[in-house]
C-alpha cells in the first residue's frame, strides 16, 4: 500500500486507488483489532491521510465536502478516549521537565489522578467493539462510493490549485501564530502544515531525495505544533476541572509552549519561504520526472 503517485498518467484513477487502499486497510485493521488504543491511532491516521488526499484535489472534486465530512466524522467518533490518553501522556512528560522538580508531590499526584479518572470514565462509557464495528461499516460504505468520485482534470493540473490553497493557508496561519502566540492560531497552523505534509508525501516519488527532506522537516514541525496544542488542551482541562492552575504549573506549561514556538516559527518560515506560484512551479517540474506510464 503506497500513499503516493507513481506515474503522470491516469491521475484520477490513482487518487481513487490510493483512497481505496487506505479505506481497505482501515477496514482490515478495525475488524482484526486487539489493542483498542493502537487500533484507534491507526484508524485516525488513515482517515487523516484520506482527507489529505481529497484536499489535494478539492477544487476539482465534486464530492469533496460530503466525503471530507464523512471521514472526519468517522475519525471523531473514535477520538474521545485517545484525546484523554494524550492528556495523561502530556502531563507525565511535563512532570519530567526541570521546572516541575519543586512542584508539590501531593498536588502532582492529585492532578494525575484527575486525568486518569477522566480517562477511565471515558473508556467505561465506550462500547469499543461497537465503535469499531460502526467505523468499519462507515468505511465499507465509503469504499463503495470511491469508484463514482467525480474528478475533473488529469496530471499535475488535477491538484495544482489544491496544493497551492493548502500551502497558502499554511503560510497565512504561520504568520498569524507568530504574531499572536495564541494556541488556537498555532493549532490552525498545525492543521494546514499537516495537510501540506500529506501533499508532499503524495508527490514524493517525483523527486524522492529532495522531497523526503522537506517531508521530514514538515514532520518535525508537526511534532512541535502537536506538542504545543497538547499542552494547551491539558492546561484548559485542568483549569476547568481543578480550578485556577498553580502559578508554577501555569508558568511551566507556558514556558514549554514558548520553547516549542521558538523552534517551530523559524522552521515554519523556512518551509514557507517560497510564494505559492514558485512552489507550484517547482513541484510541477518534479512531477515531470515521474514516468508517464508504468
C-alpha positions in Angstrom: 0.0 0.0 0.0 1.6 3.2 -1.2 0.5 6.7 -0.3 2.0 8.4 -3.3 1.5 8.9 -7.0 3.6 6.6 -9.2 3.1 8.0 -12.7 1.9 11.0 -14.6 -0.9 9.2 -16.5 -4.3 8.4 -15.1 -4.1 10.7 -12.1 -7.8 10.5 -11.2 -7.6 6.7 -11.2 -4.6 6.9 -8.9 -6.5 9.1 -6.5 -9.3 6.6 -6.3 -6.8 3.7 -5.9 -4.9 5.4 -3.1 -8.1 6.2 -1.3 -9.4 2.6 -1.8 -6.2 1.2 -0.4 -6.3 3.3 2.7 -10.0 2.5 3.3 -9.5 -1.2 2.8 -6.5 -1.1 5.2 -8.7 0.7 7.8 -11.5 -1.9 7.5 -9.0 -4.7 8.0 -7.4 -3.0 11.0 -10.8 -2.3 12.6 -12.0 -5.9 12.1 -8.8 -7.5 13.5 -8.1 -5.3 16.4 -6.6 -6.5 19.7 -5.3 -3.3 21.3 -8.1 -0.6 21.1 -5.9 2.4 21.6 -3.3 1.3 19.0 -6.1 0.5 16.6 -7.8 3.8 17.0 -4.5 5.6 16.4 -4.0 3.7 13.1 -7.6 4.3 12.0 -7.5 8.0 12.7 -4.2 8.2 10.8 -5.8 6.6 7.8 -8.7 9.0 7.9 -6.3 11.9 8.0 -4.4 10.6 5.0 -7.6 10.2 3.0 -8.7 13.7 3.9 -5.2 15.0 3.0 -5.6 13.2 -0.4 -9.0 14.6 -1.2 -8.0 18.0 -0.1 -5.2 18.0 -2.7 -7.9 17.6 -5.4 -10.6 19.7 -3.7 -11.2 22.3 -6.4 -11.7 19.5 -8.9 -13.6 17.1 -6.7 -17.3 17.5 -6.8 -18.0 15.3 -3.7 -15.3 16.9 -1.5 -17.5 18.4 1.2 -19.5 15.3 1.7 -16.6 12.9 1.7 -14.4 15.1 3.9 -17.3 15.3 6.5 -17.7 11.5 6.3 -14.1 10.7 7.1 -13.9 13.5 9.7 -16.9 12.2 11.5 -15.8 8.6 11.4 -12.5 9.5 13.0 -14.1 11.9 15.5 -16.3 9.1 16.8 -13.1 7.2 17.9 -11.2 10.2 19.3 -12.6 10.7 22.8 -10.5 8.1 24.6 -7.4 8.8 22.6 -7.7 12.5 23.4 -8.0 11.7 27.1 -5.0 9.4 27.0 -2.9 12.1 25.3 -3.6 14.4 28.2 -2.2 11.9 30.6 0.9 11.4 28.4 1.4 15.2 28.1 1.1 15.7 31.8 3.6 12.9 32.6 6.1 14.4 30.2 5.6 17.8 31.7 6.3 16.5 35.2 9.7 15.3 33.9 10.7 18.8 33.0 13.2 20.7 35.3 10.6 23.3 36.3 8.4 20.5 37.8 11.1 19.3 40.3 9.7 21.6 43.0 6.1 21.1 42.2 4.4 19.7 45.4 4.2 15.9 45.2 0.7 15.6 46.6 -0.6 18.2 44.2 1.2 16.4 41.3 -0.4 13.1 42.3 -3.9 14.6 42.7 -3.8 16.2 39.2 -2.7 13.0 37.6 -5.4 11.1 39.4 -7.9 13.6 38.0 -6.6 12.9 34.5 -6.6 9.1 34.8 -10.0 9.2 36.4 -11.3 11.1 33.3 -9.7 8.5 31.0 -11.2 5.7 32.9 -14.7 7.3 32.8 -14.4 7.8 29.0 -13.4 4.2 28.5 -16.2 2.9 30.7 -18.7 4.8 28.6 -17.5 3.3 25.4 -18.5 0.1 23.7 -15.2 -0.4 21.9 -16.4 -3.3 19.8 -19.5 -1.4 18.6 -17.4 1.7 17.9 -15.1 -0.2 15.7 -17.9 -2.1 14.0 -19.6 1.2 13.2 -16.4 2.6 11.9 -15.9 -0.4 9.7 -19.4 -0.1 8.3 -18.8 3.6 7.5 -15.6 2.6 5.7 -17.4 -0.1 3.7 -19.9 2.5 2.6 -17.2 4.9 1.7 -15.3 2.2 -0.3 -18.5 1.7 -2.4 -18.6 5.4 -3.3 -15.0 5.8 -4.4 -15.4 4.4 -8.0 -18.0 7.1 -8.6 -15.9 10.1 -7.3 -16.1 12.9 -9.9 -12.6 14.2 -10.5 -12.1 16.7 -13.3 -8.7 17.0 -15.0 -5.5 14.9 -15.1 -1.9 15.1 -14.4 -0.5 18.0 -12.2 -3.4 20.2 -13.2 -5.8 18.0 -11.2 -4.2 19.2 -7.9 -2.3 22.3 -8.7 -5.0 24.5 -7.1 -5.5 22.3 -4.1 -1.8 22.1 -3.5 -1.5 25.9 -3.7 -4.5 26.5 -1.5 -3.2 24.4 1.4 0.3 25.9 1.1 -1.1 29.4 1.1 -3.2 28.6 4.2 -0.1 27.2 5.9 1.8 30.5 5.2 -1.1 32.6 6.4 -1.6 30.6 9.6 2.1 30.6 10.4 2.3 34.3 10.1 -0.8 34.8 12.3 0.5 32.4 15.0 4.0 34.0 15.0 2.3 37.4 15.6 -0.4 36.4 18.1 1.2 33.5 20.0 -2.4 32.3 20.6 -2.6 28.5 21.0 -5.7 28.5 18.7 -3.6 30.0 15.9 -0.9 27.5 16.5 -3.4 24.7 16.2 -4.8 26.1 12.9 -1.2 26.4 11.6 -0.6 22.8 12.6 -3.7 21.6 10.6 -2.5 23.4 7.5 1.1 22.2 7.8 -0.1 18.6 8.2 -2.2 19.0 5.1 0.9 20.2 3.2 2.9 17.3 4.7 0.4 14.8 3.2 0.7 16.5 -0.2 4.4 16.4 -0.2 4.2 12.7 0.7 1.8 12.1 -2.2 4.3 13.7 -4.6 7.4 12.2 -3.0 8.2 9.7 -5.8 8.7 12.5 -8.3 11.8 13.8 -6.5 12.5 11.4 -3.6 15.8 12.8 -2.5 14.6 16.4 -2.3 11.0 15.9 -1.1 12.0 13.3 1.5 14.0 16.1 3.2 11.1 18.6 3.0 8.7 15.9 4.3 11.0 15.2 7.3 11.1 18.9 8.2 7.4 19.1 7.9 7.1 16.1 10.2 9.3 17.8 12.8 7.2 20.9 12.5 4.1 18.9 13.0 5.5 17.3 16.2 6.4 20.7 17.6 3.0 22.2 16.9 1.3 19.0 18.1 3.1 19.2 21.4 2.2 22.9 21.7 -1.5 22.0 21.1 -1.5 19.1 23.6 -0.2 21.4 26.3 -2.9 23.9 25.6 -5.6 21.2 25.8 -4.1 19.9 29.1 -3.9 23.4 30.7 -7.5 24.1 29.6 -8.8 20.8 31.0 -7.0 21.2 34.4 -8.2 24.8 34.8 -11.8 23.7 34.2 -11.7 20.6 36.4 -9.2 21.6 39.1 -9.7 25.3 39.4 -7.1 28.0 38.6 -3.7 26.5 37.8 -0.9 26.7 40.3 1.5 29.5 39.4 4.4 27.1 38.9 2.3 24.8 36.7 0.9 27.6 34.6 4.3 29.2 34.1 6.0 25.9 33.5 3.5 24.8 30.8 3.6 28.3 29.2 7.4 28.1 29.2 7.3 24.7 27.4 4.9 26.2 24.8 7.2 29.2 24.3 10.2 26.9 23.8 8.2 24.9 21.2 7.2 28.1 19.4 10.8 29.3 19.3 11.7 26.1 17.4 8.6 26.0 15.2 8.5 29.5 13.9 11.9 29.7 12.3 11.4 26.2 10.8 8.0 27.3 9.5 9.4 30.4 7.9 12.0 28.3 6.1 9.3 25.9 4.8 7.1 28.8 3.8 9.8 31.0 2.1 8.6 30.4 -1.5 5.5 32.1 -2.7 2.6 29.9 -4.0 3.4 30.2 -7.6 7.1 29.4 -7.1 6.3 26.3 -5.1 3.8 25.1 -7.6 6.2 25.7 -10.5 9.0 23.7 -8.7 6.7 20.8 -7.8 5.3 20.8 -11.3 8.8 20.3 -12.7 9.4 17.5 -10.3 6.1 15.9 -11.4 7.5 15.6 -14.9 10.3 13.4 -13.6 7.7 10.6 -12.9 7.3 8.0 -15.7 4.3 8.8 -17.9 3.1 5.2 -17.6 4.2 2.2 -15.6 
